[in-house]
Amino acid sequence: MLYGRASEQAAIEDLVEAARAGRSGGLVLRGEPGIGKSALLDWAAEHCAGSGVRVLRVAGIETEADLAFAGLVQLLWPVKDRLEALPATQADALRAVLGSGGAAGQDRFLSGLAVMMLLAQLADDGPVLCLVDDAHWLDHATADALLFAARRLTQERVALLFAAREEGFAAPGLPEIRPSRLSQQDAERVLTHRGLTPAAREQVIAESEGNPLALIEFSGERRRYHAAAGPVPIADRVLASFRSRIALLPDRTRLMMLMAAAEGRGDLPMLLSAADALGVGPEDLEEAEKAGLVEVSAAAIAFRHPLIRTAAYQSAPLARRIAVHRALAGAATDDDCRIRHRAAATTSPDEDLAVELTRAAERARGRTAFAAAAGLWEQAALFTPHPRDRAARLGRAAALALSSGHADHAAGLVGQAEELLDDPVSLATLTEIRAAVEFERGAGRPAARLLLERCAAADPVRVVPMLRTAAGYAWLFGEAEVIRSAAARLTAAGAQDPMIQGLAHLVDDDYARGLPLLGQFVAHTLPHVTGQAPDTLPRVTGQAPHTLAHVTGQAPDTQPEGATMQWAVFCAMVMADDGAAAALAGAEVTRFRRQSLVGALPQLLQDLAGVQVQAGRHRDAEASIEEAVQLARDTGMHQRVPRLHSVLARVAAIEGDEQRCVRLASDHPDAGGMTGLAALCLLDLGLGRYGQVLERLEAAARGPLRHLTVLVTAGAEQVEAAVRLGEPERAEEPLRRLEAWAHAGKQPWAEAVSARCRGLLSDDEDDYLRALAAHRRADRPFEQARTELVYGEWLRRSGRRADARAPLRAALQTFERLRAAPWRARAEAELKATGESVLPARPAAADPLERLTPQELQVVRLAKDGSTSREIAAHLFLSPRTVEHHLYRAYRKLGIRSRRELTRLDLT
């Protein structure tokens, strides 16, 4: 019977009933030790017993917090026979987790995807409830997997209920409830049958402060410990009470309890084997059982509460703890378990032990448990006698910590490693991981300088990759001098790299030499987009490609070398080569989906969305960004969301939605921030705020990021603003840069835009005609409509009203399709000025596709192409039931009933 928990029980009932109704969800019970979280989980299991709900349980164990996938093994072992129905990569990932063979893959989120799909599959047979106790002690790999599943499941009849203490197990995105302390009345009800006098009952209630565990513990008949309420936390007072009770037990019983606490998992056969080596046995647990401290079954031993385990371990002297761990290491049959106990029993440097720990770390890394692997490498470093070797192992730990998403911890590890080294050659070995850590923490400029400074002492085979990364960081964060120096060092060494040398020319506005060099780099990769090596990684605007192996959840030693896809996409984006960028990014998205590389997809989808925006495919871009944002949130990469949103700031600017544009525009002091600034300038131009356009862009042109493509091409906005403001002299410099850039890059859309801008200044029709001819070879409809608009304006002003109508009508149609309200209004006004009547704009709801959400649009397009629900689910990292839910909603909105009818619709 639970007292004072009606609201918590109601919330759990709502969670379970929602799962029965087909709506998945997660809930976190968070609170201090003893507040009753485990009791609520027990109640939830009892509540679901015999009701057709499958219950899966796992409890975090403090001693296994660094053991890769320990929690997931516990949770999934009862359903391991269901793996066969999963997609091959996901089934292999879970087989690797469960130790039954299979390749784990490279992405740490693949196991989360596989868990999500397995739970969804189980839910086909009936509702599923996952109970996760002591979630703050889950190993990182298990926690990541379960949180990914909890955030991603929506329509699958799955409920996940977590219990965690205040510290640890951050679960942003999941609702939380905090059980309160018991009221005086409820506390009295708990103590009703404890046989206390009224005075004793009041004392216990006062001491316990409403904590249920404290009420039970402080009211026990064997209580010898009294603690008046005061500044000491209640959990510490309960812990002290347990210690005092354990101290009264026989020495042999205390030894057995210590062994159980050190072993952690409750594995009775292993425990008894170790106990035999120390001369004790199961009969020595009898007094602890009588005291209500432990429960012993035929196969396991369990402490009544985790605080009892803590008290049993902490109360023992160090020498006894060491002896126990040695005995447990001798009894262990599992290599990882044995090495864990051996490490706990060692108090001085031991190279043999360090080597064994590195092997355990590599086993964890091979299963994509990067946080566990980082911890093991760190532990190996602790036992390493030689400082240079210790530094190398700390560097390895730092790389894996960054791969697991813990940049701050990685920074601390690499800092420890650097303190052990004093010569440039040794420090150079840590440079790349240090730079990656700093870049991930937003310090791109010092990261670029560090790479440049230390590359001279690096291994010769690493010099070019380091210089390339330095140049990439410097480009994104505005360190032009680093790029120049990188190119100079390359030349001095007699080496060549078209990317570095190309960027060096671009920061000095030497587009004639810079852009062709980047083109060479792209051309080297483009023919191979369907056959690239499986360990290549993509680039994302605002993220330097070379760090992606570390920061997207992929193993650090999968970093690519040479002219790889990651830098090719980067160069294509710098060149604004829409065709190459679309081909490269599209091929990578396809490969990442096929290989279930979830962690890096948000970044790649951002690049793809940028190309889609320029091509006027705004709904596609919104779908790409929505998927990227959801994946970023589901994988815990919340810091990426603002940069993802900044891509859609341009869409909002085109539509004239000022509030949305300002909200989406990133203000980071890097390339992402300049993307947002350019969107705001386009918004200002559409709304007629020409002075603001010039002020923003002229200030940016004086800043350290002036070389960025987005600012060079925003010169089109500067030119038009200056002309409309009557200050054409302010258009000369941005037009010079834009024309030089367009001429060197030979991108048709850029040639068209520069010719349009020249026409605005020259008042020469030939410039407009050249622009329109170039647009016909490009695919940027908004830019073409802008050219048609200004040409139509020029024709009308020249008295050729009849000639003006055709380009103005074409511009109006494009602006209507793109919902470009301010631009549509200008085109309408110009058409009316030619004497033509203009019909009211078509309502936005006239197109049925406009009623679909971005994800519904993705699903129906794949369904129309013939993909099954399971294939769509694998493609979008959703469950089949969620896909069916989206199809059902989309059919209703589209007024159809089947896939056959879907094939007849135009979904472009």
C-alpha positions, 0 to 999 in steps of 0.5 A: 500500500502506497500512501501520499502517491495518488497524483504519481499513480495517476500519472503512471496510469495515464502513461500506461493507458495512453500506450494501450490506446496506441500513444507512446510516451516516457516519464521520469520519476525524479527525487532523493534516495528513499522518496519512493521511486522504486516503490512506484515502479513496483506498483506500476508492474503490479498494476499491469500484471495480468492485463496484457501489458508486457513489462520489461525491467532494468535497474542501474547498478552503481558498480556497472555504470562504466560497463558497456551496455550492462543495462541494455543486456539486462533489459533485452535478454528476455526478448533476444529471440525477437531480433531476427525481424529487425533490419540487418544493421539494427539486428547486428547492433543488438547482437553485438550488445548482447554478446551473440555476434554481429557487427556493431557499426560505427554510430553510437545511436544505432543501438538506440534506433535498434531498441526503438524498432525492437520495442515497436515490434514487441508492441505489435503483440500488445502494449509494452511497459519498460521500467528503468530503476536507478537510471542515474547509474545506467551506463552511458550507452544504455542511457543514450539508447533508451532516451533515443527510443523514448523520444522517438516512439510516438504511436507504438503502444510503448511506455517507458518509466524511468526513476532517477535521483536529482543528480545524473540522467539528464533527460531533456524532452521527457516529462518529469514528476518529483514525488514529494515528501509525505505529509504528517497524516500520510507519515502517521499512516505509514507508521500505524503498525510499527508499534511505536509510542506516540512520543517515539512516532513523533520523533521518527516523523520529525527525524525522517522529514517525510522521507518514506525510507527514513520513516521505515528505517528510523522506526525499526525495532533494531534502531540504534541510531538517532539523528535529529532533523538538521542540516545533514541531508536525509539520505546521509542520515539514512546511510548512517543508520544503515552503517550503524546496523551493519556494524552490529552484524558478525564480522563474517556477515559483514564480509559477505555483505561487502562481497555482495556490494563489490560484486554489484550484480547479485550473481550468487554463483560467482559470489559464492565462488569468491567467498570460498576463497576467503573462507566464508559462505552463504550461511554467513548471510543469515543475520543480514537476511534476518535484519531485513538488509538483504534478500537471498534467492537460489540464484541471486542476492539483492539489497533491500535498498541501494543505500544499504549496498553503499553502506556495506561497501563504504563501511569496510576498510580499504585492505578488506575491499582490496582482498574482496576485489581480488577474490572476485577477479579470481572467480570471474568468468567474464573478461570485462568483469574480471578486469573491473575487479582487478583494477579495483584491487590495484593501488599502484601503476601496473602496465600489464593491467593498463594493457588489459584495460585498453583491450577492454576499452577497445571491446567497448569501442567496437560495440559503439559504447564510446563513453565506457571505452573512454572511461576504460582508456582513462583508467588505463592511463591511471595505471600506466607507469610512463608519462608519455604512454599515459598521455597517449592513453589520455588522448585516446580517452579524450577522443572517445569522450568527445565521440560520446558527446562529452566535450567538457570531459574530453577537454579535461582529459586532453589537458591532463595529457598535455601537462605530462608532455613538454616537447613539441613532437609529443604535443603535436600528437594531441593537437587534432583532438584538442582542436576538435574539442575546442571547436565543438565548444565553440572556440573555432579560432583558437582551434585553427591557430593551434593546428597551424602552430603545432603541425610543424612537429607532427608526423609528416603524414598528418601535416596536410590533414591538420593544415586542411582542418585549420583552414576549414576552421579558420574559414568558418570562424574568420581567421584569414591569416591562418588560411594564408599561413597554412597555404604558405607552409604547404608551399614551403614544404613542396606540397599541394592541396587545392582546398587549402590553396583555394581558400587562401586565394578566396580570403584575398578576393582572388576568385580567379585562382581560388574557385577553380582550385576548389573545383578541382577538389570537388571534381576529384570526388564527384564521379565517385559519389555512388562508390565512396569508401564506407568510412567517409563523413559529410560536412555541415554549414557551421561545423568543420568536417574533420571533427564530425567523427568525434562529435556525431557519435562515430568512432574517432578512428573512422576519420577520413583522409585525403580528398574525401567526401566531407571536404568535397561537400564543404568545397561545393558549398563554398563554391555555391555549386548547387548541382555538385552540392546536391549530388554529393549531399544527396548521395551521403544522405542515402548512404547514411540512411542505408547504414543507419548512421543517425548521429551525423544525419542532422548535419548533412540534412542541413547542407541538403536543405540549403540547396533545396531552399535555393532551388525553391523547394521550400517544403522539401527544405522544411522537411529536411530541417524538421527531420534534422531538428528532431534527430538532433533533439532525440540524440541529445545534440540540442546545441545544433538546433539553432544552426539548423533553424538558421537555414529556414531563416531565408525561407521566412525572409522570402515570405516576408515573415519578420517574426519567424525570420528573426527567431530563426536567424542564428547570431553565432559569430561564425558562418552560421551567424552570417547565414542568419544575417544574410536572411535578415538583409533579404527580409529588409530588402523585401520590406523596403528597408534599404538603409538597414540592408546597407548598414548590416552588409557594409559592417559585415564586409569590414569584419573577419568573415567578409570572405564567406560565400554568403556575404559575397553573394549577398552583394546582390542585396547591397547593390539593389538597396543602394540603387533604390536608396539613390546611392549607387556609389555604395553598390560599386564595391559589392558589385565588383566582388560579385562579378569577379566571383561569378566570372571565376566560378562560372555558376550560371545562377551567379552569372545571372545575378551579377548581370542583373545587378550590373543592369540596375547600375548601367540601365542597359537592357542587354545586362538584363537579357544576359541575366535572363539567359543565364537563369535558364541554365540555372535552378534558382527560381526566386533569383530568376523571379527577382530578375524578371521583376526588375527587368519588368520594372525597367521596361515599364519605366522605359514606356514599354508597358506591353513588353513588361507584362510577360516578365512581370507575370512570370515573376508574379507566378513564382512569387505566388508559388514561393509565398513571397508576399512582399515580392508578390506585392511589388510584382502586382503593383508593377503589373497594375501599373502596366494597365493589366488587371491582377487576380487576387492571390490564390489562398494558401490552402488551395493546394492539398499538399499544403495541409500536410506536415513536412514529415507527412509529405516525406512519408507520402512521397516514399509511399507513392514511389512504392516503398512499404511501411517498413521500408519507409520506417527504416529510411526515416528512422521511425517505426512502421506504426508511426509511418502508418499513422502519418499515412492515415492522417495524410490520406484524410487531408488529401481526400484519398483512401489508398496507396493506389489513389496516392500514385495519381497525385502530383506530390512535387 
